[in-house]
Amino acid sequence: MAASTSAGIAPAPFGDEHGPFLCGPYAPLGDEADTVLELRTGALPADLNGVYLRVGPNPRFAPLGRYHPFDGDGMIHAAQFAHGRVRYRRRWVRTADFDTESAAGDAVFHGIRETLAGDRARPLKDSANTDVLGFAGQALALWYMAGAAYVVDPITLETRGTLDAVARSRGGCGHISAHAKVDPVSGELLYFDYGAEAPWMHYGVVAPDGRLVHHTPITLPGPRLPHDMAFTARYSILHDLPLFHDAAALARGRHKIAFHADVPTRFGVLPRYGGDTELRWFEFTPCFVYHVVNAWEEGDEVVMVGCRYVPVSTADGGIDGVATAQQIAQLVMNARLWCWRMDLASGATREYPLDAERNVEFPSCNGQLAGRTTRYGYLADQHDGVVLQWPGLAKYDLVSGARLSQWSSEPAHSWYSEPWFAPADAATAEDDGYLVAFRLDARDMRCTLEVLDARDLGRGPLAVLDLPGQVPVGFHACWIRAADIPAWA
């Protein structure tokens, strides 16, 4: 793993003239923190030991122009549960681009809204701000536009460089997209990347010891913008979606997306160590998929459950591609819990909603069963029309679509972070564990950490702890068990 430099931190406050995502619940912090949390109400479960990590954008310097959350420097907020105490830490991810701006003492990179026609001298910043996951006892911080895999100590949050296996792939030009997956049985990291040059996508597998054990190009019809992937015990599922670049803008070096309503959604089923020629594509109705809950095998069928972004409709019942692309670009979520089925024997497909009414997103399940049949999923209720406001949490039956339990506290004012399932230390059932999430109350901008019983969210928080200051609205989270962290003490 390559070494990472560490820069001193000098808070640089700035106003909201760069757009709406630098104030209120989105406002970035100017410092790092390390403190033991005080319990406000309830009691901490004795069998909850591990780390809840949540990453999100936290720009250190005032942006050069209009700001989008994918631009902001990645900051990880961590709650370490150990023997009845909770220690909270937050630190920036020391990416190479973070170090470049630290040395300059100011912003250097323009954001995705400032890619100007014909100006290819403005590369985007790899901010490692989109996803965080546990792999081989460490945490990986990842970026949605496919960047480096930054290795972070899950306890101290020290950045330890980049994952060599990814960096050395493709002749030293390898990248990784935000939503890589870790198989809890084999311990392998499964990942993809994408870009603006043929063959447009690559797929790889990294062993728990850090070796790149498989890597292959994936041929697509052109440059695409897939966001997530899935896997089962034997297969990986890659996405080719009708949301991708505006061709004319891309030719001029601009980042502009378009929703192509005449292009089907495709999911590619690939044997875990398979090559491009073994990939089988299955077509579905046009949509976008931000996030998958889980996938598994049922006989000859590969089943994938996720959140299907609902395209905007025209007056005659068609798809308004322009409005759909604008909503997705602005992070306005409008998704339904959905199931896609692909029959490897017959080639037949099926898709149907599990909950056609509620707007839910940012899901998790019991990670110890990822890639295998799971009954339960945990999702965030999305506030319609408000970017990344999740006022409540819900537990779903992933087979029937039944909403089994839910919790919301002051929904008009609550901003939850992505809820993540944390198994009890000696769990005896799939849902024997807890749901952990930060919650911001927009009335006084106070933030708490909540622990709920995953068997019944309707009971409300078992424990509520006060945090020092705000946890700004961000993206993804994960839970790493104490048993999976070698340095645990």
Sequence and secondary structure as in RCSB ss.txt:
>XXXX:A:sequence
MAASTSAGIAPAPFGDEHGPFLCGPYAPLGDEADTVLELRTGALPADLNGVYLRVGPNPRFAPLGRYHPFDGDGM
IHAAQFAHGRVRYRRRWVRTADFDTESAAGDAVFHGIRETLAGDRARPLKDSANTDVLGFAGQALALWYMAGAAY
VVDPITLETRGTLDAVARSRGGCGHISAHAKVDPVSGELLYFDYGAEAPWMHYGVVAPDGRLVHHTPITLPGPRL
PHDMAFTARYSILHDLPLFHDAAALARGRHKIAFHADVPTRFGVLPRYGGDTELRWFEFTPCFVYHVVNAWEEGD
EVVMVGCRYVPVSTADGGIDGVATAQQIAQLVMNARLWCWRMDLASGATREYPLDAERNVEFPSCNGQLAGRTTR
YGYLADQHDGVVLQWPGLAKYDLVSGARLSQWSSEPAHSWYSEPWFAPADAATAEDDGYLVAFRLDARDMRCTLE
VLDARDLGRGPLAVLDLPGQVPVGFHACWIRAADIPAWA
>XXXX:A:secstr
               STT GGGSGGG   SS EEEE EEEEE   TT  EEEEEEEE  SS  SSS  GGGS EE
EEEEEEETTEEEEEEEE   HHHHHHHHHTS     GGG  TT TT        SEEEEETTEEEEE TT B  E
EE TTT  EEEE HHHHHHHHHT  B S  EE TTT  EEEEEE SSTTEEEEEEE TTS EEEEEEEE SS   
    EE SSEEEEEE SEEE HHHHHTT   EEE TTS EEEEEEETT  GGG EEEEE S EEEEEEEEEEETT
EEEEEEEEE   B TTSSB HHHHHHHHHTT   EEEEEEEEETTT  EEEEEEESS  EEEEE  GGGTTS  S
EEEEEE  TTSTT   EEEEEETTT  EEEEEESSTTTEEE   EEEE TT  STT EEEEEEEEETTTTEEEEE
EEETT GGG EEEEEE SS       EEEEEGGG TT  
